[in-house]
Amino acid sequence: MINGYAVSAVVTALRLVVLHGPNGQRVEINPEQVISIREPRGQDKGHFHQGVKCLIFTSDAKMTGVLEDCETVEHKLAATLGRSQPHAYKLSGAK
């Protein structure tokens, strides 16, 4: 109660996964927005920093390249969402 008034608050917990971008910078990803992940393909490798091991695609039409491998990314996403098994984020034929 604040100043004699009952206050109801809606608290939304935003759980972010912390990963690392091409230059080692901290990248925060909302796992609820991830629609797919994949490793850079042969033809893609010239487009990304050589250290990028996983590409993350989100529902807002953005793509983020990170230094962590896709298996690590999958496990971090699953853990943050409270899942015991990783979700099937990987695109088929990703290599």
C-alpha positions as CSV (number, residue, x, y, z in Angstrom):
1,M,0.0,0.0,0.0
2,I,1.3,3.4,-0.9
3,N,-0.2,6.6,0.6
4,G,-3.2,4.6,1.6
5,Y,-3.9,3.2,-1.9
6,A,-3.6,-0.4,-2.8
7,V,-1.1,-0.8,-5.6
8,S,-1.0,-3.8,-7.9
9,A,2.1,-4.1,-10.0
10,V,2.8,-6.4,-12.9
11,V,6.4,-7.4,-12.9
12,T,7.8,-8.9,-16.0
13,A,11.0,-10.7,-15.6
14,L,13.1,-10.4,-18.7
15,R,15.6,-13.2,-18.8
16,L,18.5,-12.6,-21.2
17,V,21.2,-14.9,-22.4
18,V,24.7,-13.3,-22.3
19,L,26.9,-14.3,-25.2
20,H,29.9,-12.6,-26.9
21,G,30.1,-10.8,-30.2
22,P,32.9,-10.9,-32.7
23,N,35.1,-8.5,-30.8
24,G,34.4,-10.1,-27.5
25,Q,31.7,-7.6,-26.6
26,R,28.8,-8.6,-24.4
27,V,25.7,-9.5,-26.4
28,E,22.4,-10.0,-24.6
29,I,19.8,-12.1,-26.4
30,N,16.2,-12.6,-25.4
31,P,15.6,-16.3,-25.7
32,E,11.9,-15.8,-26.2
33,Q,12.7,-14.1,-29.5
34,V,15.0,-16.6,-31.0
35,I,13.5,-18.4,-34.0
36,S,16.6,-20.2,-35.3
37,I,20.3,-20.6,-35.0
38,R,22.9,-22.1,-37.4
39,E,26.6,-22.2,-38.0
40,P,28.0,-19.9,-40.7
41,R,28.1,-21.8,-44.0
42,G,31.1,-22.0,-46.3
43,Q,29.8,-19.2,-48.5
44,D,28.9,-17.1,-45.4
45,K,32.3,-17.2,-43.8
46,G,33.6,-14.3,-45.8
47,H,30.8,-12.1,-44.5
48,F,31.4,-12.6,-40.8
49,H,34.3,-12.1,-38.5
50,Q,36.5,-15.3,-38.5
51,G,35.7,-16.0,-34.8
52,V,31.9,-16.2,-35.3
53,K,30.8,-19.7,-34.7
54,C,27.0,-19.3,-34.5
55,L,24.4,-17.1,-36.1
56,I,21.3,-16.3,-34.1
57,F,18.1,-15.2,-35.9
58,T,15.3,-13.4,-33.9
59,S,11.7,-12.7,-34.5
60,D,12.4,-9.0,-35.0
61,A,14.3,-9.9,-38.2
62,K,17.8,-9.4,-36.8
63,M,20.8,-11.7,-37.0
64,T,23.6,-11.8,-34.5
65,G,26.9,-13.5,-34.9
66,V,28.5,-14.8,-31.7
67,L,31.8,-16.5,-30.7
68,E,30.1,-19.4,-28.8
69,D,29.3,-22.5,-30.8
70,C,25.7,-23.3,-31.6
71,E,25.5,-26.2,-29.1
72,T,26.5,-23.9,-26.3
73,V,24.0,-21.3,-27.5
74,E,21.3,-23.9,-27.5
75,H,22.0,-25.1,-24.0
76,K,22.1,-21.5,-22.7
77,L,18.8,-20.7,-24.3
78,A,17.2,-23.8,-22.9
79,A,18.6,-23.2,-19.4
80,T,17.3,-19.6,-19.4
81,L,13.9,-20.7,-20.4
82,G,13.8,-23.5,-17.8
83,R,13.9,-26.3,-20.2
84,S,15.8,-29.5,-19.6
85,Q,16.3,-30.2,-23.3
86,P,17.4,-27.7,-25.9
87,H,14.7,-26.6,-28.3
88,A,15.1,-27.4,-31.9
89,Y,16.5,-24.0,-33.0
90,K,18.9,-25.3,-35.6
91,L,18.0,-25.0,-39.3
92,S,18.3,-28.3,-41.2
93,G,21.3,-28.5,-43.5
94,A,23.2,-25.9,-41.4
95,K,26.6,-26.9,-42.6
